[in-house]
Amino acid sequence: MPAAARPSSAVIRDFAHLSRADVDLAGGKGANLGELTAAGLPVPGGFVVCAPTYAAFLDANGLRERIGELLDGLDVDDTAALDRRSAEVRAAIGEAPLPAAIAAAIEEAYADLASDDDPAPPVAVRSSATAEDTATASFAGMNETYLNVRESAAVTDAVRRCWASLFGGRTVFYRAQRGLPQAEMEIAVVVQRQIAATRAGVMFTIDPASGREDRLVIEGSFGLGETVVSGAVSPDRYVVAKRTLAPLAREVRRKELIVEPAAVGGTVERDARPEEAEAPVLDDREIRLLADLGRRIESHYGAPQDTEWAFDGDGQAWILQSRPVTAVGGAPAPGRPAAGDGRGPVLLRGLGAAPGSAAGRVRVAGDRDAASELAAGEVLVAHMTAPDWVPLMRRAAAIVTDAGGMTCHAAIVARELGIPCVVGTSTATADLHDGDPVTVDAGAGVVRAGAEPASAPPRAAPGASPPAAAPPVTGTRVLLNLSEPSRARAAAALPVDGVGLLRAELMILEALDGTHPRRLIDAGRGGEVTDRLAAALTTFASAFAPRPVTYR
């Protein structure tokens, strides 16, 4: 029976028979995939193993009581106890037999995705908890996902492992912090056709750091999108004007790792070839195409969205999921050490992924065990945090990473926890050392030497001049002549006092990709010209702040 024609049931439900009203049945991810499918968005087909199926599995094996016994009274701040109890729950789920009727229903639904050319099609098996991907809790990276799963037995096994992931230590901790129930929580599982992605990533229909609603932010890399969402690479970043779909800023970064489907199932990592690592992931046409899809999705939901996207080998764009944006730029959580006026020398520059400023002593962590030594109020420095670090991240005054982008799981969770976070510095773990006093200014995307005392910066009077540059070491101020926005951040890292001349006639060449402004204006794209020039100026001003930039 073709998948689209299968009657809906409480065990299996195809995307075509789901909508966003079905969160209790299909979980947040599954319900949204049904909604996107009905709205005509390009979504790979699939089905959901519904939440009542999980409940039936628990009841058939008498697991509810056991889960309650293990989690009742658990102190989630006791990391060792949390890890031990959550492992016991997962083991109990993994050892319990799957009722024959449930296994048969999953196998039949998977068979409906097959064809004569591909009798064992690759699928992505993804957790979809009933409290996941809602407007108040993203559960970003908390529950498990299994990619490139083949054969029916592997699919049913992956479904069971997704059920068990509902009780990972990081997930139990996150629910406790959100005041959500533990043993009573239910979970659905999405089984979706696996796209053989050549490029993939994440798109926010709002700037997640600043909260600007007139911008979309796209991040991407080559291969499957796991490298972007996990923070394994520092992805390319594109900022787009929502009204005109004009690319306003682009940052092509070195992407050294690629994850691809393995021939036997699962995934394999490989080092990017030099020409891949430095190449841009998207061209202007593809940026506009994705931005248009993002704008359509936001319009459909009526609220900013966090989406995952992919391009296959034929150049077809796909939307893999969408969920509400749960946190955007704002003040850090109360009780964190505040930063002062930010006058210490800059040690590192990156992307401000979760705004705010905080001061503390450095704790460099190479893995979760090392991170467990983090004391409250220290600055956590790592190559990249993982979702299972969440119970530890809450102790940090701020977080600084070598890799990652503004849309990776670590950045999303940091924003939800209100922890200032700077990602993609490249060398934080090499340049910073345990005990170093630092100030993390995530608003500017920098780490400064010295743990500056808290102070409230004075408000500038209307029309006041920008702050003067710090006094130079020599008697001569060192100022740069610049024109290319793409070089602003690298130039700002130099020991200079600002920009002495930013020439409009040269800046406009890169800002408009070599197109004469009159041509765009005559084509009715005058708003795009304004947006692009404003974005270019903002790039220079934010990179060099508080140093002056002279524009002519």
Secondary structure as UniProt FT lines:
FT   HELIX           3..5
FT   STRAND          12..14
FT   HELIX           15..17
FT   HELIX           20..22
FT   HELIX           23..38
FT   TURN            39..40
FT   STRAND          46..49
FT   HELIX           51..60
FT   TURN            61..62
FT   HELIX           63..71
FT   TURN            72..73
FT   TURN            76..77
FT   HELIX           79..95
FT   HELIX           100..111
FT   TURN            112..113
FT   STRAND          123..129
FT   TURN            130..133
FT   TURN            140..142
FT   STRAND          145..149
FT   HELIX           152..165
FT   TURN            166..167
FT   HELIX           169..178
FT   TURN            183..184
FT   STRAND          187..193
FT   STRAND          197..204
FT   TURN            208..210
FT   TURN            213..214
FT   STRAND          215..223
FT   HELIX           226..230
FT   STRAND          236..241
FT   TURN            242..244
FT   STRAND          247..251
FT   STRAND          257..261
FT   TURN            263..264
FT   STRAND          267..271
FT   HELIX           274..277
FT   HELIX           284..301
FT   STRAND          305..312
FT   TURN            313..314
FT   STRAND          317..324
FT   TURN            334..335
FT   STRAND          346..349
FT   STRAND          351..354
FT   STRAND          357..365
FT   HELIX           368..371
FT   TURN            372..373
FT   TURN            376..377
FT   STRAND          379..382
FT   HELIX           387..389
FT   HELIX           390..393
FT   TURN            394..395
FT   STRAND          398..401
FT   TURN            406..407
FT   HELIX           409..417
FT   STRAND          421..423
FT   HELIX           428..431
FT   TURN            434..435
FT   STRAND          437..441
FT   TURN            442..445
FT   STRAND          446..449
FT   TURN            462..463
FT   STRAND          479..482
FT   HELIX           485..487
FT   HELIX           488..492
FT   STRAND          498..502
FT   HELIX           504..511
FT   TURN            512..514
FT   HELIX           517..522
FT   TURN            523..524
FT   HELIX           526..544
FT   TURN            545..546
FT   STRAND          549..551
//
